[in-house]
Amino acid sequence: MYNTQQKQYPSYLSKKMHMPLTDFRFGIIGCGRIAERHAAQIVRFGRLVAVCDIIATSADTLAKKYNAHACYTTASLLLQQLDIVVVCTPNGLHAIHTIEALNAGFHVLCEKPMAIQFADCTKMMATAELNKKQLFIVKQNRFNPPVQAVKALIDEHKLGRIYSVQLNCYWNRDASYYKNSWKGTKQYDGGTLYTQFSHFIDLLYWFFGNVKNAQAILSNIAHPVIIEFEDTGIVNLEFENGILGGIHYTVNSYRKNMEGSLTIFAEKGTIKIGGEYLNELEYQLIENYVINDLPQGSPANNYGNYTGSMSNHDKVYENMIDVLLHGAPAYANAYDGLKTVEIIGRIYKEARYI
């Protein structure tokens, strides 16, 4: 069911898709801020039947806005007449809620990260196989226009041999972000690479393949007591194809997000995708080739006091509906989600904490 080979995918960036309203019935588990992003897309393609949250006011508010049924347990939501369940709960609950929904007979769209344990990812995939249901993972940065352009360059071998890559992730998450929240806990958050930067790690896998070796130094410099893991990391990577990679990540950028960038040094060119969210083509010098006329990207997710990656949830839903109705290839399947968790798990396993 899950093909490990890289494929050429249809682009959802070159033109705006105008897809008809479908009969798909959706339910959402978890009514936090990201659930609103999903609800807004769901009503474009189908009907939001029910939402669920253990915080009754959160479920009630989202349900009222979209004329949906409010549930306060997953069991009650899974008794509804649904086709697709969207999992928007804390990272550490993704596996259990996904597995429950798949066993109830529904397709699942799970927010990132797929889970925070590799073994849980394999259980999720096995459950999808057993129930003959689709399991989709949100990987919206794959739809960023410069990301798609560089992915095409790599697939078409226009850069020649890739020598090395550098990923920089410089964001801001202050004490207020973690206050009275599951974020910052090992049990439900898992780590900075899972919650803030899993999309960036996904692109390393999508572009360059499997990681062979990892070395890391991690530290909690500015968030002692506030969070249970690192706020900063320096990572060295060796990919199976011989590419060398580095990652410098932190949530200590002063007051605001600064940069999310990926620089590639290759035989026939150097290229940098930058901006705050890998949303700008900052530098290119490529042999006999120039990237021109990139479409405008989507705005970043705005959560009030902080921002996250570019939304692109419209494109996530367009692809999911295309897969379910027409058998199109999934832009990010469960195997891709598993590989991201595998790489992050390897980094944490091999890390030295100071």
C-alpha positions in Angstrom: 0.0 0.0 0.0 2.9 2.3 0.8 5.4 2.7 -2.0 8.8 3.7 -0.7 10.0 5.0 -4.1 9.9 8.7 -4.9 7.2 9.6 -7.4 6.4 12.5 -9.6 3.3 14.2 -8.2 0.8 16.5 -9.9 1.3 20.1 -8.9 -1.4 21.9 -7.1 0.4 25.2 -7.4 0.2 26.0 -11.1 -3.5 26.6 -11.1 -6.2 26.9 -8.5 -8.3 23.7 -8.3 -12.0 24.2 -8.3 -13.3 20.9 -6.9 -17.0 20.2 -6.5 -18.5 19.8 -3.1 -18.4 16.1 -2.2 -20.5 13.8 0.0 -17.6 13.2 2.4 -18.5 13.5 6.0 -15.8 14.7 8.4 -15.1 14.6 12.1 -12.3 16.4 14.0 -10.7 15.1 17.1 -9.1 18.0 19.0 -10.5 21.5 18.8 -7.4 23.6 19.3 -6.2 26.3 17.0 -5.1 24.1 14.2 -8.5 22.5 14.1 -9.9 25.8 12.8 -7.6 25.6 9.8 -9.0 22.1 9.0 -12.6 23.1 9.5 -12.3 25.9 7.1 -11.1 23.5 4.4 -13.5 20.7 5.3 -16.5 22.8 4.4 -15.1 23.5 1.0 -15.2 19.8 0.1 -17.8 18.2 2.2 -19.6 18.5 5.6 -18.2 18.8 9.1 -20.5 16.5 11.0 -18.9 16.4 14.4 -16.0 17.7 16.5 -14.6 16.4 19.7 -12.5 17.8 22.6 -12.3 16.9 26.3 -12.6 20.7 26.9 -16.3 21.1 26.3 -16.1 24.8 25.6 -13.6 24.2 22.8 -15.8 21.6 21.2 -18.9 23.7 21.6 -17.3 26.8 20.0 -16.1 25.0 16.9 -19.3 23.0 16.6 -21.5 26.1 16.8 -19.4 27.9 14.1 -19.8 25.1 11.6 -23.2 23.7 12.6 -21.6 20.4 13.7 -22.3 18.1 16.6 -20.1 18.6 19.7 -18.7 15.5 21.3 -16.6 15.3 24.5 -15.1 11.8 24.0 -13.6 10.1 21.0 -15.9 7.2 21.5 -19.0 9.4 21.0 -17.4 11.0 17.9 -16.6 7.6 16.4 -20.3 6.6 16.7 -21.2 9.4 14.2 -21.8 8.8 10.5 -18.4 9.8 9.1 -16.1 9.1 6.2 -12.9 10.9 7.3 -11.6 11.7 10.8 -9.0 14.5 11.2 -6.7 14.1 14.1 -5.6 17.5 15.7 -4.8 16.3 19.2 -1.4 16.7 21.0 1.5 14.8 19.3 1.6 12.0 21.9 -2.1 11.2 21.3 -1.9 11.0 17.5 -1.3 7.3 17.4 -4.1 6.2 19.7 -6.7 8.5 18.1 -5.6 7.5 14.6 -5.8 3.8 15.4 -9.2 4.2 17.0 -10.6 6.1 14.0 -9.2 3.5 11.5 -10.6 0.6 13.5 -14.0 2.4 13.5 -13.8 2.2 9.7 -12.8 5.8 8.7 -10.0 7.3 6.6 -7.7 9.5 8.7 -5.9 12.7 8.1 -3.4 13.2 10.9 -1.6 16.4 11.8 2.2 16.4 12.1 4.1 14.7 13.5 2.6 11.3 12.7 3.5 10.2 16.2 6.5 10.6 18.6 7.5 6.9 18.6 8.6 4.9 15.5 6.8 1.8 16.8 3.5 3.8 17.0 3.9 4.8 13.4 4.2 1.2 12.3 1.1 0.3 14.3 -0.8 3.1 12.6 0.2 1.9 9.2 -0.6 -1.7 10.0 -4.1 -0.7 11.2 -4.7 1.2 8.0 -3.8 -1.8 6.0 -5.9 -4.1 8.1 -9.0 -1.9 7.7 -8.3 -1.1 4.1 -8.4 2.7 4.8 -6.2 5.5 3.8 -3.9 7.3 6.3 -2.8 10.7 5.3 -0.2 12.9 7.1 -0.1 16.7 6.9 3.1 17.7 5.2 2.1 21.2 4.0 5.6 22.5 3.4 5.9 20.2 0.4 3.5 22.6 -1.3 5.6 25.7 -0.8 6.4 27.1 -4.4 10.3 27.2 -3.9 10.2 23.8 -2.3 8.4 22.3 -5.3 10.8 24.1 -7.7 13.9 22.7 -6.0 12.4 19.2 -5.7 11.9 19.2 -9.5 15.5 20.2 -10.0 16.7 17.3 -7.8 14.4 14.8 -9.5 15.5 15.9 -12.9 19.2 15.8 -11.9 19.8 19.4 -12.9 22.0 20.0 -9.9 24.2 17.0 -10.6 25.8 15.3 -7.6 24.7 16.9 -4.3 27.6 17.5 -1.9 26.2 18.9 1.3 23.1 20.6 2.7 22.5 23.0 5.6 19.1 23.3 7.4 18.6 26.4 9.6 15.5 26.7 11.9 15.5 29.8 13.9 12.1 30.5 15.6 10.8 32.1 18.7 8.7 30.3 21.4 8.7 32.1 24.7 7.3 31.1 28.1 3.7 32.2 27.2 3.6 29.7 24.3 4.2 26.8 26.8 2.1 28.1 29.7 -0.7 25.8 30.8 -0.2 23.6 27.7 0.8 20.1 26.7 3.5 21.7 24.6 6.9 21.4 26.2 6.1 18.0 27.8 7.9 14.8 26.8 4.7 12.8 27.0 2.5 14.9 24.7 4.9 17.1 22.8 8.0 14.9 22.4 10.6 17.6 21.5 11.3 20.7 19.5 12.0 18.7 16.4 8.6 17.1 16.6 6.4 20.1 17.2 8.3 23.0 15.6 10.4 21.5 12.9 9.1 18.1 11.8 8.1 19.7 8.5 11.6 20.8 7.9 13.0 17.3 8.7 10.4 15.9 6.3 11.9 17.9 3.5 15.4 16.5 4.2 14.0 13.1 3.7 11.9 14.1 0.6 14.8 15.7 -1.0 17.8 13.6 0.0 16.5 10.2 1.2 17.4 8.1 4.2 19.7 9.2 7.0 22.5 6.7 7.7 24.2 8.4 10.7 23.4 11.3 13.1 25.4 13.2 15.7 23.8 15.9 17.8 24.5 18.2 20.8 21.3 19.5 22.4 20.7 21.9 25.2 17.8 23.7 27.0 19.4 27.1 27.3 16.6 29.6 27.7 13.6 27.4 28.9 14.8 25.7 32.1 11.8 24.4 34.1 9.5 25.6 31.4 10.0 22.7 29.0 11.2 19.1 29.5 13.6 18.9 26.5 15.9 20.9 24.4 15.3 24.4 23.0 18.5 24.3 20.8 20.3 21.7 18.8 23.3 21.3 16.5 23.1 18.2 14.3 25.4 16.5 11.8 23.9 14.0 9.3 25.2 11.5 6.9 22.7 10.3 4.3 22.8 6.9 2.7 23.7 8.4 -0.6 26.8 10.1 0.8 25.4 13.6 1.2 26.6 15.4 4.3 24.1 17.5 6.2 23.9 19.9 9.1 21.0 21.3 11.1 21.1 24.3 13.5 17.7 24.8 15.2 16.5 26.9 18.1 13.3 28.4 19.5 15.4 31.2 21.1 15.3 33.7 18.2 14.7 37.1 19.9 11.0 38.1 20.0 10.0 36.6 16.6 10.7 33.9 14.1 13.8 34.7 12.1 14.5 32.0 9.5 13.7 28.6 8.1 16.1 27.8 5.4 17.7 25.0 3.4 20.9 25.5 1.4 22.1 23.0 -1.1 25.7 22.8 -2.4 25.9 20.6 -5.5 28.0 19.8 -8.6 26.1 22.1 -10.9 24.7 24.8 -8.6 24.1 26.3 -5.2 20.6 27.2 -4.1 19.0 28.5 -0.9 15.3 28.3 0.1 14.8 30.8 2.9 12.4 33.2 4.5 10.8 32.4 7.8 9.2 29.2 6.6 11.1 27.9 3.6 8.8 30.2 1.6 11.3 32.3 -0.4 13.9 31.4 -3.0 16.8 33.5 -1.6 19.7 32.4 -3.8 20.3 30.5 -6.9 23.3 29.9 -9.2 22.7 26.9 -11.4 24.4 25.7 -14.5 22.3 26.7 -17.6 19.2 27.1 -15.5 17.2 29.8 -13.7 14.0 29.3 -11.6 11.6 32.0 -12.7 8.0 33.1 -12.0 7.3 31.2 -8.8 3.6 31.5 -7.8 2.8 33.3 -4.6 2.8 31.1 -1.6 0.2 30.8 1.2 0.5 33.0 4.3 2.0 31.5 7.5 -0.3 30.0 10.1 -1.1 32.8 12.5 -1.9 31.7 16.1 -2.1 35.2 17.7 1.1 35.5 19.7 3.2 33.4 17.4 3.3 32.0 13.8 4.0 28.7 12.3 4.7 27.2 8.9 2.9 28.2 5.8 -0.7 26.9 5.9 -1.2 25.2 2.5 -4.0 23.1 4.1 -6.1 23.9 1.1 -3.6 21.9 -1.0 -3.5 19.1 1.5 -7.3 18.7 1.2 -7.3 19.0 -2.5 -4.8 16.2 -2.8 -6.6 14.0 -0.2 -9.9 14.3 -2.1 -8.2 13.7 -5.4 -6.7 10.5 -3.9 -10.0 9.2 -2.5 -12.1 10.1 -5.6 -9.7 9.5 -8.4 -6.9 7.3 -7.1 -4.2 10.1 -7.4 -0.9 9.6 -5.7 -0.8 10.9 -2.1 1.4 13.9 -1.8 2.6 12.6 1.6 1.6 9.1 2.7 2.0 7.3 6.0 5.4 5.9 5.1 6.7 9.5 4.6 5.4 10.4 8.0 7.1 7.4 9.5 10.5 8.3 7.9 10.3 11.8 9.5 9.7 10.3 12.9 12.5 7.8 12.3 15.0 10.6 11.5 14.0 12.6 14.5 14.2 9.6 16.7 17.7 8.8 15.5 18.8 12.3 16.2 17.5 12.2 19.7 18.9 8.7 20.4 22.4 9.8 19.3 22.3 13.2 21.0 24.6 14.4 23.7 22.8 16.8 26.1 24.7 19.6 27.7 
